[in-house]
């Protein structure tokens, strides 16, 4: 496959690029900061300099043209304010979906967040509320599109060693943790999995091997 990853210098994205490259796939990693190009190249991916907050849909469509799949792995990140939750986590996903449709890239995997679509827990601050609202609006937009989309909501992200086994479900699951490397492995398995098209999936650590967990999803 030829896979384009938006947010290509993120922790999940770098792991995903490395796994896909190792499997023989061609990966284009979209990054905002040219100084991150060497980190991306080390994974085997091709760095593409493009700022999702500044690029036009035509520029992004050109950058991903010829891809078999697009992965939205971008995020404003810790320390960003409410405004960038919307300009990156929501608008960036919408822009990538627009570009995918324009470029004829049908497969689209969106990394969302657990808790999306629900009211925020009492006591959470305005930035967290904006984050969940932005993710919810991005999910709603993607579901409305004629794309082969899958939405993935991982639990609390940790940098522990990959377990290779998970809980992956179309139903709500407990708010447990999940290693970033396992999230990347699940995305790599989702990309060619037609049975996961038009599903919203929750992901935490678990006892089911990743290949079996993906194969067991019913759209």
For each residue, the residues with C-beta under 8 A, 3 or more apart:
1: 20 25 26 68 69 191 192
2: 25 26 27 28 66 67 68 69
3: 20 25 26 27 28 67 68 69 70 71 191
4: 27 28 30 48 63 64 67 69 70 71 105
5: 8 13 16 17 27 28 29 30 45 70 71 73
6: 30 52 70 71 72 73 74 92 96
7: 10 13 30 52 72 73 74 75 92
8: 5 13 14 17 28 29 30 31 36 40 45 47 48 73
9: 13 14 29 31 32 33 36 39 40
10: 7 13 14 73 74 75
11: 14 15 157 159 180
12: 15 16 73 111 157 180 183 184 187
13: 5 7 8 9 10 16 17 29 71 73 184
14: 8 9 10 11 17 18 39 40 43
15: 11 12 18 19 180 181 183 184
16: 5 12 13 19 20 27 71 73 184 187 188
17: 5 8 13 14 20 21 27 29 40 43 44 45
18: 14 15 21 22 43 44 45 184
19: 15 16 22 23 184 185 188
20: 1 3 16 17 23 25 27 45 188
21: 17 18 24 25 27 43 44 45
22: 18 19 44
23: 19 20 188
24: 21
25: 1 2 3 20 21
26: 1 2 3 46
27: 2 3 4 5 16 17 20 21 43 44 45 46
28: 2 3 4 5 8 45 46 48 63 64 67
29: 5 8 9 13 17 40 43 45 46 47 48
30: 4 5 6 7 8 48 50 52 60 63 64 74
31: 8 9 34 36 37 40 47 48 49 50
32: 9 36 49 50 51 52 53
33: 9 36
34: 31 37 49
35: 38
36: 8 9 31 32 33 39 40 47
37: 31 34 40 41 47 49
38: 35 41 42
39: 9 14 36 42 43
40: 8 9 14 17 29 31 36 37 43 45 46 47
41: 37 38 44 45 46 47
42: 38 39
43: 14 17 18 21 27 29 39 40
44: 17 18 21 22 27 41
45: 5 8 17 18 20 21 27 28 29 40 41
46: 26 27 28 29 40 41
47: 8 29 31 36 37 40 41
48: 4 8 28 29 30 31 63
49: 31 32 34 37
50: 30 31 32 55 59 60 63
51: 32 54 55
52: 6 7 30 32 55 60 74 88 91 92 95 96
53: 32 84 87 88 91 92
54: 51
55: 50 51 52 59 60 63 95
56: 59 60
57: 60 61 95 98 99 102
58: 61 62 102
59: 50 55 56 62 63
60: 30 50 52 55 56 57 63 64 95 96 98 99
61: 57 58 64 65 98 99 100 102 103
62: 58 59 65 103
63: 4 28 30 48 50 55 59 60 99
64: 4 28 30 60 61 67 70 96 99 100 103 105
65: 61 62 103 104 105
66: 2 103
67: 2 3 4 28 64 70 103 105
68: 1 2 3 105 107 191
69: 1 2 3 4 105 107 108 109 191
70: 3 4 5 6 64 67 96 99 100 105 107 108 109
71: 3 4 5 6 13 16 108 109 110 111 187 191
72: 6 7 92 93 96 97 108 109 110 111 138
73: 5 6 7 8 10 12 13 16 111
74: 6 7 10 30 52 88 89 92 93
75: 7 10 88 89 111
76: 80 84 85 87 88 89 131
77: 80
78:
79:
80: 76 77 84 85 88 127
81: 84 85 127
82: 85 86 126 127 130
83: 86 87
84: 53 76 80 81 87 88 89
85: 76 80 81 82 88 89 90 127 130 131 133 134
86: 82 83 89 90 91 130 134
87: 53 76 83 84 90 91 92
88: 52 53 74 75 76 80 84 85 91 92
89: 74 75 76 84 85 86 92 93 131 134 135 138
90: 85 86 87 93 94 134 135 137 138 141
91: 52 53 86 87 88 94 95
92: 6 7 52 53 72 74 87 88 89 95 96
93: 72 74 89 90 96 97 110 138 141 142
94: 90 91 97 98 138 141
95: 52 55 57 60 91 92 98 99
96: 6 52 60 64 70 72 92 93 99 100 108
97: 72 93 94 100 101 108 141 142 145 147 149
98: 57 60 61 94 95 101 102
99: 57 60 61 63 64 70 95 96 102 103 105
100: 61 64 70 96 97 103 105 106 108 147
101: 97 98 104 105 145 146 147
102: 57 58 61 98 99
103: 61 62 64 65 66 67 99 100
104: 65 101
105: 4 64 65 67 68 69 70 99 100 101 108
106: 100 147 148
107: 68 69 70 147 148 191
108: 69 70 71 72 96 97 100 105 142 145 147 148 149 150
109: 69 70 71 72 149 150 151 152 187 190 191
110: 71 72 93 138 139 142 149 150 151 152
111: 12 71 72 73 75 152 154 183 187
112: 116 135 138 139 151 152 153 200
113: 116 131 132 135 153 154
114: 153 154 155 156 175 202 204
115: 118 120 121 132 153 175
116: 112 113 132 135 136 139 153
117: 136 139
118: 115 132
119:
120: 115 124 128 129 132
121: 115 124
122:
123:
124: 120 121 128 129
125: 128 129
126: 82 129 130
127: 80 81 82 85 130 131
128: 120 124 125 131 132
129: 120 124 125 126 132 133
130: 82 85 86 126 127 133 134
131: 76 85 89 113 127 128 134 135
132: 113 115 116 118 120 128 129 135 136
133: 85 129 130 136 137
134: 85 86 89 90 130 131 137 138
135: 89 90 112 113 116 131 132 138 139
136: 116 117 132 133 139 140
137: 90 133 134 140 141
138: 72 89 90 93 94 110 112 134 135 141 142
139: 110 112 116 117 135 136 142 143 151 200
140: 136 137 143 144
141: 90 93 94 97 137 138 144 145
142: 93 97 108 110 138 139 145 147 149 151
143: 139 140 149 151 198 200
144: 140 141
145: 97 101 108 141 142 149
146: 101
147: 97 100 101 106 107 108 142
148: 106 107 108 194 197 198
149: 97 108 109 110 142 143 145 197 198
150: 108 109 110 190 196 197 198 199 200 201
151: 109 110 112 139 142 143 199 200 201
152: 109 110 111 112 183 186 187 190 201 203
153: 112 113 114 115 116 200 201 202 203
154: 111 113 114 157 178 183 202 203 204
155: 114 173 175 176 177 178 202 203 204 205
156: 114 175 176 177 178
157: 11 12 154 177 178 179 180 183
158: 177 178 179 180
159: 11 179 180
160: 177 179
161: 179 181
162: 179 181 182 185
163: 166 179 182 205
164: 182 185 209 210
165: 205 206 207 208 209 210 213
166: 163 178 182 186 203 204 205 206 208 210 213
167: 173 176 202 203 204 205 206 207 208 213
168: 186 201 202 203 206 208 210 213 214 216 217
169: 172 173 201 202
170: 199 200 201 202 217 218
171: 202
172: 169 202
173: 155 167 169 176 202 203 204
174: 204
175: 114 115 155 156 204
176: 155 156 167 173 204 205
177: 155 156 157 158 160 204 205
178: 154 155 156 157 158 166 182 183 203 204 205
179: 157 158 159 160 161 162 163 182 183 205
180: 11 12 15 157 158 159 183 184
181: 15 161 162 184 185
182: 162 163 164 166 178 179 185 186 203 205 210
183: 12 15 111 152 154 157 178 179 180 186 187 203
184: 12 13 15 16 18 19 180 181 187 188
185: 19 162 164 181 182 188 189 210
186: 152 166 168 182 183 189 190 203 210 213 214
187: 12 16 71 109 111 152 183 184 190 191
188: 16 19 20 23 184 185 191
189: 185 186 192 193 210 211 214
190: 109 150 152 186 187 193 196 201 214
191: 1 3 68 69 71 107 109 187 188
192: 1 189
193: 189 190 196 197 214 215 217
194: 148 197
195: 214 215 217 218 219
196: 150 190 193 199 201 214 217 219
197: 148 149 150 193 194 219
198: 143 148 149 150 219
199: 150 151 170 196 217 219
200: 112 139 143 150 151 153 170
201: 150 151 152 153 168 169 170 190 196 217
202: 114 153 154 155 167 168 169 170 171 172 173
203: 152 153 154 155 166 167 168 173 178 182 183 186
204: 114 154 155 166 167 173 174 175 176 177 178
205: 155 163 165 166 167 176 177 178 179 182
206: 165 166 167 168 213
207: 165 167
208: 165 166 167 168 212 213 216
209: 164 165 212 213
210: 164 165 166 168 182 185 186 189 213 214
211: 189 214 215
212: 208 209 215 216
213: 165 166 167 168 186 206 208 209 210 216 217
214: 168 186 189 190 193 195 196 210 211 217
215: 193 195 211 212
216: 168 208 212 213
217: 168 170 193 195 196 199 201 213 214
218: 170 195
219: 195 196 197 198 199
